[in-house]
Amino acid sequence: MGCLKSIIKKIVFIVLIFAFFALGGYSFVKKQINSYQNPSRDEFVESEKDYGDFSSVPSDFQLSRSYNLFGYKKINAKYIPTGQKITIFDLKDTEKISKNDFLTNEINDKINDLLGKLKDSFITYDEFKILQKGVYISKGQKVPYIKFSAKVKNVPFKNVVGVIGAYETKNEKAKNSSTKLIFTVVDSKAFNPVIVSDFIRAVKF
């Protein structure tokens, strides 16, 4: 009897799957996901105020949103002429890392773990080296950052250069401030610091 119930459940499950696809369920879900990830710019600016005011970001940047492998919400800004992507992660608190860490040697101890949380794939970085520390000035506040070099561990002979910056905001629904991390990494030969600085200076954090 138990075996029969198990078979019936499997049949019902299979029927439901076929019905889901037959009635356009997949297209509906895909449309909803795309709508969330790629809203109109006006909707994006209005809905992502917790991250900053993006209304002055040049149209050369395509704005979108998503999640990474570890469940952190991401704001993405793709520079259309070159394809370079700048991503802002919400770490949800200031305990894991704060903007003050970028002004001290604390960042040296935390950066390897941090890079693991920021990745979007199974690619990992090796031979990480901080090349420069500095501060961007945006419309709203100072954004300390580090410029780094690394090797892509999973791809032979791949050298990359990137920037990680930090700022803090208080989310509308959160009780405490939240650290936001600005992250970009590209092939070392293609890195253009102006793209990052222009984006940050256009946002009011």
N, C-alpha and C positions, 0 to 999 in steps of 0.2 A: 504493500500500500504506500509505504514511504517512497519507494522508488518511482511509483506512478505519479505521486505528487511532484516529485523533483522533475520528472520529464515534462509534466504539464506546465510547471513554472518556466522551464526553459523555452517551451514552445510559445507561451504567452509573451515572454521577453523578446523572442525573435520577431514575433508578429508586431509588437509595439515598435521595434526598431524599424521594420519595413514601413509601418504606418507613418513613423516620424519622417522618414525620407520621402515617402510618397506624397505626403501632404505639405511638403516644402519646409519642413522643420529645420533642415540644415541651412537652407538659404536664409531663413529668418534669423537663426542664431548668428550666422556669419555677418548678416547686415547689422545686428545689434552690436557685435564686437567691433566692427569697422566704425560704427557710429560713435562708440565710446573712444576708440583710439584716435580717430581723425575727425574731430568736430570742426565746425566752422571756426574761423579765427575769433569772431565776436563771442561765440559761445566759450571758446577756450579761455579767452581773457577774463570773462565773467566768472567762470566756474573754478579757475585755478588761482584765485586771489591769495590763498594760503601760501603759495609759492612766491608770489610777487606780482607786480603790475607789468604785464607783458605788452601793453598797448603800444609802446614805442619801439618794439622790436621790428627791424626792417623786414620787408616782405621777402627778402632773399632767404630768410629762415622759415622753414616749414615746421610748424608746431604740432606736436602730437603727444599722446600719453599712453602708458602701458604699465606692466609689472615685470620685474626681472625674476630670475630663477628662485630667489630667496623671498619673494613676496613683497619686496619694497616697491612702492608706487614710484613711477618715473615720469618726468616731464622731458620730452625730447625736442631738441631744436636742430634740424638738419639744414646745414648751409648748402643750398641747392647748387650753386656753381661748382663746388668741389666734392660734395657728398659728405663732408666732415660732420660728424654728429656730436652734439653737446648734450649731456644728459644731467638732469637734476634729480637726485634721490632724496626721499624723505626718510631719515633714520628714526623718526618718531619720538626721539628724546635727545638729550644732550649728554647722556652718560657714556655712550659708546665712543663718541668723539665730539669735540667741541671746536669752535673756531679758534679758541685760545691755544689749542694743541698745535695749530699750524705756526704759532709764533714762538714755540719752544721746541725742545728736542723730543717731546712726547710723541710727535707725529712719526718719528723714526721707529718707535716701538710698535705703533698701532697700524702702520700703513700696510703691512703684508696681509693681516687679517681683513683689513678694510677692502683691499683690492679683490679679495675673494668674494665679498658681499656685493660688490658692484658689477661683477661680470654678468654677461648675458648669454654665455655659452660655456662649454667645457674647456675653453682656452684658458690657460693659466700663464702667469708672468714669472720670469726668473731673472736673476741678476739685477734686481731693482736698485736704482741709484737716484738720489735726489740731486738735481742739477742746479736748482735755483729756488729761493724763497722770495715771496714778494706780496704785495697787496694791490688788488684792483679797487678802484673807486667807482662804485655804481651810483645811481641817482639816490639811493636810500641809505647805504651804509658801506663800510669798508669790507672787502672780501679777501681775507688772507688766502694764499695759495702756494702750492709747490709745483714746480715743473720737474718731471722725472724721465728717466730713460729705463728701458727694460728689454728683455728678449721674450718673445712668445715661445713658451716651452713646447707647445704642441706643433709648432711650425718651424722647420729648420731654417736657420739663418735669417730670421725675421726680427729686425730691430724696430722698436716703437718708441715714440715720445708722447708724453701726455701731460695733462694738467689736472690737478685736483684742488678745488677751492671749497670754502665753507662759509656759510652764513646762518643766522638763526632767526626764526620767526615763531610766532605763537599761533598755532592752528586754531581755527574758529571753534572746533569741537573739542580741542584738547585743553587740559588744565595747565600743562607745562609747555615751555618753549621746546621747539624741535630743531635739530640740526639738519640743514639741507646741504648736500654735497654736490658740487658741480664737477662733472667728470668728462674728459675727452681724451681719446688716445688714437693715434694714427701712425702709419708708417713714418719712420724718422725722416725720410726724404720729402714727405708731403706735409709735414707739420707747418702750420701757419699761425703764429701767436696772435695776429691781428684779428682773426676770426673769433677767437675766444674773448679777447678783450672788448671787441665791438659789441658782442652779444651781452656780456655782463654789464657794460656801461649803459646799455639801452634799457635794462630792467631796473625797476624800482623795487628793491628787496625790503 
